[in-house]
Amino acid sequence: MIKVTVWNEYYHERESADVAKIYPDGIHGCIAAFLEKDEEFQIRTATFDMPEHGLTEEVLSDTDVLLIWSHLLQEEFSDEVAARVQKHVLMGMGLIALHSAHLSKILRRLLGTSMTLCWRHDDSERLFCTTPSHPIAKGIPQSFDIPKEEMYGEYFDIPKPDDIIFTGWFAGGAVFRSGCTFTRGYGRIFYFQPGHEEYPVYQMPEIQQIIRNAVRWCRNGERKQEELTCVQIV
Ligand code: ZN
């Protein structure tokens, strides 16, 4: 059993009728619904408006893998909660950061760079699998098209990833390291670029398979429950 918490800012879906049409139950609702079909996963959801953004010590202690989608409220996100999530990732909780969560306080704290990139609305993407041997790429074709997607392009200011599993090519000419893994402390991190809120990207079977694979991979065996400290060897 893998305990998964799907966290979403849940702002666009309530502010925009067009986005609400695509994600009537929120992006978190869509992701939770397809993950729930997997009997190995136990899913809960949390959103920005909940006390402590729904990411209390109790919830994080009971989470093997946390998924986050955020955009407009990133600067309003609690520093205290971001620090708490960072602590749990260092202790072994897996983290999947989706699309515009590249600029979340959580990811910036964990990775330490500006996480800036280039972007443009209204493009289309061909996603290439550039590390086919990785467990996150299991069952994913060599490439597939996302008919409508926001362009994210290089330079993407991230630390050197452990693996670049997916590379995006956009019809407008840009390329992007779209699916990257990192390790921090005992924790495994996967950043995955597709998922702009105006397009039904999380309804695509290939995208759902990648996220399912990522949940399995980010759950790093037995969860360490203690913080990393210096150990004197005698
Ligand atoms: Zn976007």
py3Dmol code that shows the C-alpha trace and the ligand (Angstrom):
import py3Dmol

protein = """\
ATOM      1  CA  MET A   1       0.000   0.000   0.000  1.00  0.00           C
ATOM      2  CA  ILE A   2       1.383   3.387  -1.013  1.00  0.00           C
ATOM      3  CA  LYS A   3      -0.137   6.359   0.790  1.00  0.00           C
ATOM      4  CA  VAL A   4      -0.481   9.242  -1.664  1.00  0.00           C
ATOM      5  CA  THR A   5      -1.512  12.839  -0.976  1.00  0.00           C
ATOM      6  CA  VAL A   6      -2.547  14.871  -4.039  1.00  0.00           C
ATOM      7  CA  TRP A   7      -2.219  18.584  -3.255  1.00  0.00           C
ATOM      8  CA  ASN A   8      -3.592  21.311  -5.515  1.00  0.00           C
ATOM      9  CA  GLU A   9      -3.761  25.062  -5.188  1.00  0.00           C
ATOM     10  CA  TYR A  10      -7.335  24.744  -6.590  1.00  0.00           C
ATOM     11  CA  TYR A  11      -7.576  28.357  -7.695  1.00  0.00           C
ATOM     12  CA  HIS A  12      -7.919  28.380 -11.508  1.00  0.00           C
ATOM     13  CA  GLU A  13     -10.682  25.765 -11.457  1.00  0.00           C
ATOM     14  CA  ARG A  14     -12.803  28.015  -9.226  1.00  0.00           C
ATOM     15  CA  GLU A  15     -11.965  31.300 -10.944  1.00  0.00           C
ATOM     16  CA  SER A  16     -12.251  30.283 -14.595  1.00  0.00           C
ATOM     17  CA  ALA A  17     -15.318  28.635 -16.145  1.00  0.00           C
ATOM     18  CA  ASP A  18     -13.150  27.305 -18.995  1.00  0.00           C
ATOM     19  CA  VAL A  19     -10.770  25.549 -16.604  1.00  0.00           C
ATOM     20  CA  ALA A  20     -13.692  24.275 -14.502  1.00  0.00           C
ATOM     21  CA  LYS A  21     -15.149  22.646 -17.623  1.00  0.00           C
ATOM     22  CA  ILE A  22     -11.963  20.612 -18.075  1.00  0.00           C
ATOM     23  CA  TYR A  23     -11.461  19.858 -14.378  1.00  0.00           C
ATOM     24  CA  PRO A  24     -14.906  20.030 -12.706  1.00  0.00           C
ATOM     25  CA  ASP A  25     -13.507  18.337  -9.587  1.00  0.00           C
ATOM     26  CA  GLY A  26     -10.229  20.235  -9.707  1.00  0.00           C
ATOM     27  CA  ILE A  27      -6.894  19.020 -11.027  1.00  0.00           C
ATOM     28  CA  HIS A  28      -6.455  17.157  -7.728  1.00  0.00           C
ATOM     29  CA  GLY A  29      -9.814  15.443  -8.251  1.00  0.00           C
ATOM     30  CA  CYS A  30      -8.793  14.288 -11.734  1.00  0.00           C
ATOM     31  CA  ILE A  31      -5.427  12.971 -10.570  1.00  0.00           C
ATOM     32  CA  ALA A  32      -6.923  11.314  -7.479  1.00  0.00           C
ATOM     33  CA  ALA A  33      -9.582   9.626  -9.651  1.00  0.00           C
ATOM     34  CA  PHE A  34      -7.141   7.915 -11.992  1.00  0.00           C
ATOM     35  CA  LEU A  35      -4.711   6.991  -9.205  1.00  0.00           C
ATOM     36  CA  GLU A  36      -7.568   5.498  -7.178  1.00  0.00           C
ATOM     37  CA  LYS A  37      -8.080   2.864  -9.867  1.00  0.00           C
ATOM     38  CA  ASP A  38      -4.796   1.330  -8.731  1.00  0.00           C
ATOM     39  CA  GLU A  39      -5.506  -0.867  -5.735  1.00  0.00           C
ATOM     40  CA  GLU A  40      -1.965  -0.403  -4.444  1.00  0.00           C
ATOM     41  CA  PHE A  41      -2.555   3.313  -3.863  1.00  0.00           C
ATOM     42  CA  GLN A  42      -4.416   4.887  -0.953  1.00  0.00           C
ATOM     43  CA  ILE A  43      -5.300   8.440  -1.977  1.00  0.00           C
ATOM     44  CA  ARG A  44      -6.152  11.592  -0.070  1.00  0.00           C
ATOM     45  CA  THR A  45      -6.378  15.132  -1.420  1.00  0.00           C
ATOM     46  CA  ALA A  46      -5.550  18.522   0.094  1.00  0.00           C
ATOM     47  CA  THR A  47      -5.848  22.106  -1.145  1.00  0.00           C
ATOM     48  CA  PHE A  48      -4.464  25.573  -0.443  1.00  0.00           C
ATOM     49  CA  ASP A  49      -7.542  26.813   1.468  1.00  0.00           C
ATOM     50  CA  MET A  50      -7.439  24.105   4.124  1.00  0.00           C
ATOM     51  CA  PRO A  51      -5.856  24.944   7.503  1.00  0.00           C
ATOM     52  CA  GLU A  52      -2.076  24.657   7.075  1.00  0.00           C
ATOM     53  CA  HIS A  53      -2.873  24.043   3.383  1.00  0.00           C
ATOM     54  CA  GLY A  54      -3.983  20.559   4.446  1.00  0.00           C
ATOM     55  CA  LEU A  55      -0.340  19.563   4.881  1.00  0.00           C
ATOM     56  CA  THR A  56      -0.210  19.129   8.627  1.00  0.00           C
ATOM     57  CA  GLU A  57       2.464  17.181  10.450  1.00  0.00           C
ATOM     58  CA  GLU A  58      -0.063  14.389  10.853  1.00  0.00           C
ATOM     59  CA  VAL A  59      -0.880  14.228   7.116  1.00  0.00           C
ATOM     60  CA  LEU A  60       2.759  14.374   5.999  1.00  0.00           C
ATOM     61  CA  SER A  61       3.795  11.718   8.524  1.00  0.00           C
ATOM     62  CA  ASP A  62       1.148   9.489   6.956  1.00  0.00           C
ATOM     63  CA  THR A  63       2.148  10.226   3.320  1.00  0.00           C
ATOM     64  CA  ASP A  64       4.581   8.128   1.261  1.00  0.00           C
ATOM     65  CA  VAL A  65       4.348  10.298  -1.858  1.00  0.00           C
ATOM     66  CA  LEU A  66       3.086  13.884  -2.173  1.00  0.00           C
ATOM     67  CA  LEU A  67       2.019  15.379  -5.522  1.00  0.00           C
ATOM     68  CA  ILE A  68       1.785  19.166  -5.829  1.00  0.00           C
ATOM     69  CA  TRP A  69       0.236  21.441  -8.483  1.00  0.00           C
ATOM     70  CA  SER A  70       0.485  25.182  -7.845  1.00  0.00           C
ATOM     71  CA  HIS A  71       0.665  28.452  -9.766  1.00  0.00           C
ATOM     72  CA  LEU A  72      -0.814  31.799  -8.776  1.00  0.00           C
ATOM     73  CA  LEU A  73      -0.693  31.512  -4.979  1.00  0.00           C
ATOM     74  CA  GLN A  74       2.883  30.261  -4.684  1.00  0.00           C
ATOM     75  CA  GLU A  75       4.147  33.392  -2.918  1.00  0.00           C
ATOM     76  CA  GLU A  76       1.232  33.221  -0.463  1.00  0.00           C
ATOM     77  CA  PHE A  77       2.075  29.639   0.471  1.00  0.00           C
ATOM     78  CA  SER A  78       3.143  29.353   4.111  1.00  0.00           C
ATOM     79  CA  ASP A  79       6.910  29.339   4.669  1.00  0.00           C
ATOM     80  CA  GLU A  80       6.329  27.151   7.708  1.00  0.00           C
ATOM     81  CA  VAL A  81       4.436  24.525   5.703  1.00  0.00           C
ATOM     82  CA  ALA A  82       7.044  24.615   2.905  1.00  0.00           C
ATOM     83  CA  ALA A  83       9.760  23.963   5.495  1.00  0.00           C
ATOM     84  CA  ARG A  84       7.696  21.101   6.930  1.00  0.00           C
ATOM     85  CA  VAL A  85       7.316  19.474   3.505  1.00  0.00           C
ATOM     86  CA  GLN A  86      11.050  19.893   2.876  1.00  0.00           C
ATOM     87  CA  LYS A  87      11.777  18.161   6.191  1.00  0.00           C
ATOM     88  CA  HIS A  88       9.556  15.216   5.262  1.00  0.00           C
ATOM     89  CA  VAL A  89      11.158  14.851   1.821  1.00  0.00           C
ATOM     90  CA  LEU A  90      14.608  14.770   3.461  1.00  0.00           C
ATOM     91  CA  MET A  91      13.204  12.055   5.757  1.00  0.00           C
ATOM     92  CA  GLY A  92      12.144   9.973   2.764  1.00  0.00           C
ATOM     93  CA  MET A  93       8.722  11.167   1.568  1.00  0.00           C
ATOM     94  CA  GLY A  94       8.552  11.123  -2.226  1.00  0.00           C
ATOM     95  CA  LEU A  95       7.617  14.346  -4.041  1.00  0.00           C
ATOM     96  CA  ILE A  96       6.122  14.812  -7.512  1.00  0.00           C
ATOM     97  CA  ALA A  97       6.022  18.474  -8.582  1.00  0.00           C
ATOM     98  CA  LEU A  98       3.734  19.124 -11.535  1.00  0.00           C
ATOM     99  CA  HIS A  99       3.881  21.829 -14.206  1.00  0.00           C
ATOM    100  CA  SER A 100       3.986  25.360 -12.677  1.00  0.00           C
ATOM    101  CA  ALA A 101       4.952  23.923  -9.281  1.00  0.00           C
ATOM    102  CA  HIS A 102       8.507  24.399 -10.574  1.00  0.00           C
ATOM    103  CA  LEU A 103       8.263  27.777  -8.811  1.00  0.00           C
ATOM    104  CA  SER A 104       6.686  26.470  -5.615  1.00  0.00           C
ATOM    105  CA  LYS A 105       8.410  27.356  -2.368  1.00  0.00           C
ATOM    106  CA  ILE A 106       8.654  23.635  -1.686  1.00  0.00           C
ATOM    107  CA  LEU A 107      10.659  22.859  -4.815  1.00  0.00           C
ATOM    108  CA  ARG A 108      12.812  25.990  -4.608  1.00  0.00           C
ATOM    109  CA  ARG A 109      13.728  25.129  -1.007  1.00  0.00           C
ATOM    110  CA  LEU A 110      14.632  21.568  -1.922  1.00  0.00           C
ATOM    111  CA  LEU A 111      16.561  22.262  -5.116  1.00  0.00           C
ATOM    112  CA  GLY A 112      18.114  25.611  -4.240  1.00  0.00           C
ATOM    113  CA  THR A 113      18.110  27.274  -7.671  1.00  0.00           C
ATOM    114  CA  SER A 114      15.834  29.967  -9.147  1.00  0.00           C
ATOM    115  CA  MET A 115      13.794  27.329 -11.073  1.00  0.00           C
ATOM    116  CA  THR A 116      13.121  29.959 -13.767  1.00  0.00           C
ATOM    117  CA  LEU A 117      12.414  29.087 -17.408  1.00  0.00           C
ATOM    118  CA  CYS A 118      11.004  30.509 -20.670  1.00  0.00           C
ATOM    119  CA  TRP A 119       7.318  30.124 -21.478  1.00  0.00           C
ATOM    120  CA  ARG A 120       4.689  30.935 -24.069  1.00  0.00           C
ATOM    121  CA  HIS A 121       0.970  30.205 -24.306  1.00  0.00           C
ATOM    122  CA  ASP A 122      -0.648  28.065 -26.982  1.00  0.00           C
ATOM    123  CA  ASP A 123       1.861  25.588 -28.293  1.00  0.00           C
ATOM    124  CA  SER A 124       1.912  21.834 -28.816  1.00  0.00           C
ATOM    125  CA  GLU A 125       4.440  19.397 -27.441  1.00  0.00           C
ATOM    126  CA  ARG A 126       6.079  16.156 -28.483  1.00  0.00           C
ATOM    127  CA  LEU A 127       7.374  14.413 -25.397  1.00  0.00           C
ATOM    128  CA  PHE A 128      10.420  12.188 -25.985  1.00  0.00           C
ATOM    129  CA  CYS A 129      11.453   9.464 -23.583  1.00  0.00           C
ATOM    130  CA  THR A 130      15.175  10.079 -23.052  1.00  0.00           C
ATOM    131  CA  THR A 131      15.843   7.491 -20.312  1.00  0.00           C
ATOM    132  CA  PRO A 132      13.726   4.512 -21.426  1.00  0.00           C
ATOM    133  CA  SER A 133      15.339   2.184 -18.858  1.00  0.00           C
ATOM    134  CA  HIS A 134      13.994   4.226 -15.936  1.00  0.00           C
ATOM    135  CA  PRO A 135      10.998   2.800 -13.979  1.00  0.00           C
ATOM    136  CA  ILE A 136       9.080   6.059 -14.553  1.00  0.00           C
ATOM    137  CA  ALA A 137       9.275   5.395 -18.320  1.00  0.00           C
ATOM    138  CA  LYS A 138       7.804   1.876 -18.083  1.00  0.00           C
ATOM    139  CA  GLY A 139       5.240   1.312 -20.824  1.00  0.00           C
ATOM    140  CA  ILE A 140       5.695   4.788 -22.292  1.00  0.00           C
ATOM    141  CA  PRO A 141       6.334   5.078 -26.057  1.00  0.00           C
ATOM    142  CA  GLN A 142       9.534   6.584 -27.451  1.00  0.00           C
ATOM    143  CA  SER A 143       7.554   9.766 -28.092  1.00  0.00           C
ATOM    144  CA  PHE A 144       3.965  10.981 -28.014  1.00  0.00           C
ATOM    145  CA  ASP A 145       2.190  14.233 -28.768  1.00  0.00           C
ATOM    146  CA  ILE A 146       0.341  16.540 -26.407  1.00  0.00           C
ATOM    147  CA  PRO A 147      -1.954  18.393 -28.852  1.00  0.00           C
ATOM    148  CA  LYS A 148      -2.198  21.595 -26.786  1.00  0.00           C
ATOM    149  CA  GLU A 149       0.237  22.599 -24.092  1.00  0.00           C
ATOM    150  CA  GLU A 150       1.847  25.726 -22.730  1.00  0.00           C
ATOM    151  CA  MET A 151       5.469  25.952 -23.872  1.00  0.00           C
ATOM    152  CA  TYR A 152       8.127  25.663 -21.196  1.00  0.00           C
ATOM    153  CA  GLY A 153      11.623  26.165 -22.636  1.00  0.00           C
ATOM    154  CA  GLU A 154      15.293  26.255 -21.771  1.00  0.00           C
ATOM    155  CA  TYR A 155      17.134  27.608 -20.050  1.00  0.00           C
ATOM    156  CA  PHE A 156      15.481  25.910 -17.068  1.00  0.00           C
ATOM    157  CA  ASP A 157      17.541  26.835 -14.007  1.00  0.00           C
ATOM    158  CA  ILE A 158      17.582  23.535 -12.136  1.00  0.00           C
ATOM    159  CA  PRO A 159      20.478  21.744 -10.458  1.00  0.00           C
ATOM    160  CA  LYS A 160      21.876  18.882 -12.513  1.00  0.00           C
ATOM    161  CA  PRO A 161      19.169  16.164 -12.422  1.00  0.00           C
ATOM    162  CA  ASP A 162      19.870  12.523 -11.533  1.00  0.00           C
ATOM    163  CA  ASP A 163      18.045  11.527 -14.725  1.00  0.00           C
ATOM    164  CA  ILE A 164      16.291  13.389 -17.523  1.00  0.00           C
ATOM    165  CA  ILE A 165      13.571  10.888 -18.315  1.00  0.00           C
ATOM    166  CA  PHE A 166      11.520  13.048 -20.686  1.00  0.00           C
ATOM    167  CA  THR A 167      12.506  15.854 -22.997  1.00  0.00           C
ATOM    168  CA  GLY A 168       9.842  18.075 -24.539  1.00  0.00           C
ATOM    169  CA  TRP A 169       9.998  19.520 -28.029  1.00  0.00           C
ATOM    170  CA  PHE A 170       7.497  22.249 -28.861  1.00  0.00           C
ATOM    171  CA  ALA A 171       6.117  23.106 -32.290  1.00  0.00           C
ATOM    172  CA  GLY A 172       7.313  26.677 -31.744  1.00  0.00           C
ATOM    173  CA  GLY A 173      10.903  25.385 -31.628  1.00  0.00           C
ATOM    174  CA  ALA A 174      11.720  25.261 -27.905  1.00  0.00           C
ATOM    175  CA  VAL A 175      13.060  22.252 -26.030  1.00  0.00           C
ATOM    176  CA  PHE A 176      12.743  21.501 -22.316  1.00  0.00           C
ATOM    177  CA  ARG A 177      13.917  18.993 -19.734  1.00  0.00           C
ATOM    178  CA  SER A 178      10.325  17.963 -19.016  1.00  0.00           C
ATOM    179  CA  GLY A 179      10.748  15.027 -16.656  1.00  0.00           C
ATOM    180  CA  CYS A 180      13.660  15.127 -14.221  1.00  0.00           C
ATOM    181  CA  THR A 181      14.541  13.231 -11.057  1.00  0.00           C
ATOM    182  CA  PHE A 182      16.489  14.465  -8.058  1.00  0.00           C
ATOM    183  CA  THR A 183      17.446  13.009  -4.689  1.00  0.00           C
ATOM    184  CA  ARG A 184      17.447  15.071  -1.521  1.00  0.00           C
ATOM    185  CA  GLY A 185      18.203  13.400   1.802  1.00  0.00           C
ATOM    186  CA  TYR A 186      16.328  10.074   1.772  1.00  0.00           C
ATOM    187  CA  GLY A 187      13.707  11.540  -0.569  1.00  0.00           C
ATOM    188  CA  ARG A 188      13.111  11.008  -4.263  1.00  0.00           C
ATOM    189  CA  ILE A 189      11.782  13.925  -6.317  1.00  0.00           C
ATOM    190  CA  PHE A 190      10.256  13.921  -9.807  1.00  0.00           C
ATOM    191  CA  TYR A 191       9.505  17.162 -11.635  1.00  0.00           C
ATOM    192  CA  PHE A 192       7.106  16.744 -14.576  1.00  0.00           C
ATOM    193  CA  GLN A 193       6.299  19.677 -16.861  1.00  0.00           C
ATOM    194  CA  PRO A 194       3.049  18.761 -18.730  1.00  0.00           C
ATOM    195  CA  GLY A 195      -0.218  19.899 -17.151  1.00  0.00           C
ATOM    196  CA  HIS A 196      -1.205  23.468 -17.986  1.00  0.00           C
ATOM    197  CA  GLU A 197      -4.674  24.015 -16.491  1.00  0.00           C
ATOM    198  CA  GLU A 198      -6.350  25.170 -19.732  1.00  0.00           C
ATOM    199  CA  TYR A 199      -5.831  21.833 -21.516  1.00  0.00           C
ATOM    200  CA  PRO A 200      -6.979  18.299 -20.549  1.00  0.00           C
ATOM    201  CA  VAL A 201      -3.422  16.987 -20.238  1.00  0.00           C
ATOM    202  CA  TYR A 202      -4.041  14.924 -17.075  1.00  0.00           C
ATOM    203  CA  GLN A 203      -6.781  13.054 -18.917  1.00  0.00           C
ATOM    204  CA  MET A 204      -4.260  11.566 -21.373  1.00  0.00           C
ATOM    205  CA  PRO A 205      -3.494   7.856 -20.728  1.00  0.00           C
ATOM    206  CA  GLU A 206       0.266   8.302 -21.295  1.00  0.00           C
ATOM    207  CA  ILE A 207       0.443  11.165 -18.786  1.00  0.00           C
ATOM    208  CA  GLN A 208      -1.562   9.140 -16.266  1.00  0.00           C
ATOM    209  CA  GLN A 209       0.777   6.171 -16.723  1.00  0.00           C
ATOM    210  CA  ILE A 210       3.848   8.362 -16.150  1.00  0.00           C
ATOM    211  CA  ILE A 211       2.342   9.747 -12.934  1.00  0.00           C
ATOM    212  CA  ARG A 212       1.407   6.238 -11.731  1.00  0.00           C
ATOM    213  CA  ASN A 213       4.960   5.060 -12.453  1.00  0.00           C
ATOM    214  CA  ALA A 214       6.365   8.105 -10.668  1.00  0.00           C
ATOM    215  CA  VAL A 215       4.309   7.419  -7.540  1.00  0.00           C
ATOM    216  CA  ARG A 216       5.752   3.899  -7.379  1.00  0.00           C
ATOM    217  CA  TRP A 217       9.316   5.110  -7.983  1.00  0.00           C
ATOM    218  CA  CYS A 218       9.150   8.043  -5.572  1.00  0.00           C
ATOM    219  CA  ARG A 219       8.097   5.759  -2.760  1.00  0.00           C
ATOM    220  CA  ASN A 220      11.572   4.931  -1.648  1.00  0.00           C
ATOM    221  CA  GLY A 221      11.145   1.629   0.167  1.00  0.00           C
ATOM    222  CA  GLU A 222      10.723   1.906   3.902  1.00  0.00           C
ATOM    223  CA  ARG A 223      10.044   5.490   4.866  1.00  0.00           C
ATOM    224  CA  LYS A 224      12.719   6.899   7.197  1.00  0.00           C
ATOM    225  CA  GLN A 225      10.950   8.682  10.035  1.00  0.00           C
ATOM    226  CA  GLU A 226      13.894  10.419  11.618  1.00  0.00           C
ATOM    227  CA  GLU A 227      15.697  13.558  10.492  1.00  0.00           C
ATOM    228  CA  LEU A 228      19.207  13.317   9.093  1.00  0.00           C
ATOM    229  CA  THR A 229      21.838  14.192  11.658  1.00  0.00           C
ATOM    230  CA  CYS A 230      25.616  13.929  11.954  1.00  0.00           C
ATOM    231  CA  VAL A 231      26.565  10.565  13.400  1.00  0.00           C
ATOM    232  CA  GLN A 232      29.767  10.046  15.367  1.00  0.00           C
ATOM    233  CA  ILE A 233      31.322   6.672  14.580  1.00  0.00           C
ATOM    234  CA  VAL A 234      33.196   5.224  17.532  1.00  0.00           C
TER     235      VAL A 234
END
"""
ligand_1 = """\
1
ZN
Zn 0.639 26.728 -17.037
"""
view = py3Dmol.view(width=600, height=400)
view.addModel(protein, "pdb")
view.setStyle({"model": 0}, {"cartoon": {"style": "trace"}})
view.addModel(ligand_1, "xyz")
view.setStyle({"model": 1}, {"stick": {}})
view.zoomTo()
view.show()
